[in-house]
């Protein structure tokens, strides 16, 4: 389903659920499943943290752990969203290869952080791919801090 938010007045909002025919209302749902489902709710980490803080306190869950888990899943979801969006929208015929190379360089650089020359080379390669293909889809600024 989708959630529509309408601003009625200066500080008044109404929420509507749309397309609820495929939704399942479960009697009991664990924290991990809630966080996985809420991860794609909004782009803003602050808004998601606020929503999850309120939700966790209402459910009697550990607020800090719930917010941390929700933000982890959100970062994971939106990082993969960057790759999927670039793969669909970019005109380069080798975009999938560039994305795979970017991910390989990124994980290898983190694994081999003790080797400065090699890490610097990988970082330069990542930065080029990020600036050329991925930055315009990084709406949450998840990757941008590494390549400024």
C-alpha positions as CSV (number, residue, x, y, z in Angstrom):
1,X,0.0,0.0,0.0
2,X,0.9,3.7,-0.2
3,X,0.6,6.4,2.4
4,X,-0.6,9.8,1.2
5,X,0.0,12.8,3.5
6,X,-2.1,15.9,3.1
7,X,-1.5,19.2,4.9
8,X,-4.9,20.5,6.0
9,X,-3.8,23.6,8.0
10,X,-0.7,25.2,9.4
11,X,0.1,22.4,11.7
12,X,-2.5,19.8,10.8
13,X,-2.0,16.7,8.6
14,X,-4.2,13.8,7.5
15,X,-2.9,10.4,6.3
16,X,-4.6,8.1,3.8
17,X,-3.8,4.5,3.0
18,X,-4.2,3.7,-0.7
19,X,-4.2,0.3,-2.4
20,X,-4.7,-1.7,0.8
21,X,-6.1,-4.8,-1.0
22,X,-2.6,-6.4,-1.0
23,X,-1.7,-5.4,2.5
24,X,-1.7,-8.0,5.3
25,X,-2.6,-7.0,8.9
26,X,-0.6,-9.4,11.0
27,X,-1.5,-9.9,14.7
28,X,2.1,-10.0,15.8
29,X,5.1,-8.7,14.0
30,X,8.7,-8.6,15.2
31,X,11.0,-5.6,15.3
32,X,13.2,-6.8,12.4
33,X,10.3,-7.2,10.1
34,X,8.9,-3.8,11.0
35,X,12.3,-2.2,10.3
36,X,12.6,-4.0,7.0
37,X,9.2,-2.8,5.9
38,X,9.6,0.8,7.1
39,X,13.1,1.3,5.5
40,X,11.6,2.5,2.2
41,X,9.0,4.8,3.8
42,X,10.9,8.1,3.3
43,X,14.2,9.5,2.1
44,X,14.9,11.6,5.2
45,X,16.8,9.8,7.9
46,X,15.5,12.3,10.5
47,X,11.9,11.6,9.6
48,X,12.4,7.9,9.7
49,X,14.2,8.1,13.0
50,X,11.3,10.2,14.4
51,X,8.7,7.7,13.2
52,X,10.6,4.7,14.4
53,X,11.2,6.4,17.8
54,X,7.5,6.9,18.3
55,X,6.6,3.4,17.0
56,X,9.2,1.7,19.2
57,X,8.0,3.5,22.3
58,X,4.4,2.7,21.6
59,X,5.3,-1.0,21.1
60,X,7.6,-1.0,24.2
61,X,10.7,-1.9,22.2
62,X,14.2,-0.6,22.8
63,X,14.1,2.7,21.0
64,X,17.8,3.1,20.2
65,X,18.1,-0.4,18.8
66,X,15.0,-0.1,16.7
67,X,16.0,3.3,15.2
68,X,19.5,2.0,14.5
69,X,18.1,-1.1,12.8
70,X,15.6,0.9,10.7
71,X,18.3,3.3,9.6
72,X,20.6,0.4,8.7
73,X,17.9,-1.2,6.5
74,X,17.0,2.2,5.0
75,X,20.7,3.0,4.1
76,X,20.9,-0.5,2.6
77,X,17.7,-0.1,0.6
78,X,18.6,3.4,-0.7
79,X,22.2,2.4,-1.6
80,X,20.8,-0.5,-3.7
81,X,18.2,2.0,-5.1
82,X,21.1,4.2,-6.4
83,X,22.5,1.2,-8.4
84,X,19.1,0.1,-9.7
85,X,18.1,3.6,-10.8
86,X,21.4,4.2,-12.5
87,X,21.2,0.8,-14.3
88,X,17.7,1.7,-15.6
89,X,18.3,5.4,-16.4
90,X,21.8,5.8,-17.7
91,X,22.4,5.6,-21.4
92,X,25.9,4.1,-21.3
93,X,25.7,0.6,-22.7
94,X,28.2,-0.6,-20.1
95,X,26.5,0.9,-17.1
96,X,26.1,-2.5,-15.3
97,X,29.8,-3.1,-15.7
98,X,30.5,0.3,-14.2
99,X,28.2,-0.4,-11.2
100,X,29.8,-3.8,-10.6
101,X,33.3,-2.3,-10.8
102,X,32.3,0.5,-8.4
103,X,31.0,-2.0,-5.9
104,X,34.0,-4.2,-6.3
105,X,36.4,-1.2,-5.8
106,X,34.4,0.0,-2.8
107,X,34.5,-3.3,-1.0
108,X,38.1,-4.1,-1.9
109,X,39.3,-0.7,-0.7
110,X,37.6,-1.2,2.6
111,X,39.2,-4.6,2.9
112,X,42.7,-3.4,1.9
113,X,42.7,-0.2,3.8
114,X,46.2,-0.8,5.1
115,X,47.7,-0.4,1.6
116,X,47.6,3.3,1.0
117,X,48.7,3.4,-2.7
118,X,46.3,0.7,-3.8
119,X,43.5,2.3,-1.7
120,X,44.1,5.7,-3.3
121,X,43.9,4.2,-6.8
122,X,40.6,2.4,-5.9
123,X,39.2,5.6,-4.4
124,X,40.0,7.6,-7.5
125,X,38.3,4.9,-9.7
126,X,35.2,4.9,-7.4
127,X,35.0,8.7,-7.4
128,X,35.1,8.8,-11.2
129,X,32.3,6.2,-11.5
130,X,30.3,7.9,-8.8
131,X,30.6,11.4,-10.3
132,X,29.9,10.2,-13.8
133,X,27.0,7.8,-13.2
134,X,25.7,7.5,-9.7
135,X,25.7,10.9,-7.9
136,X,22.5,12.1,-9.6
137,X,20.6,9.2,-8.0
138,X,22.1,9.5,-4.5
139,X,19.0,11.4,-3.1
140,X,19.9,10.6,0.5
141,X,23.6,11.5,0.2
142,X,24.6,8.0,1.3
143,X,27.7,7.7,-0.8
144,X,28.6,11.3,-1.4
145,X,30.6,11.8,1.8
146,X,33.2,9.3,0.6
147,X,33.8,11.2,-2.7
148,X,33.9,14.9,-1.9
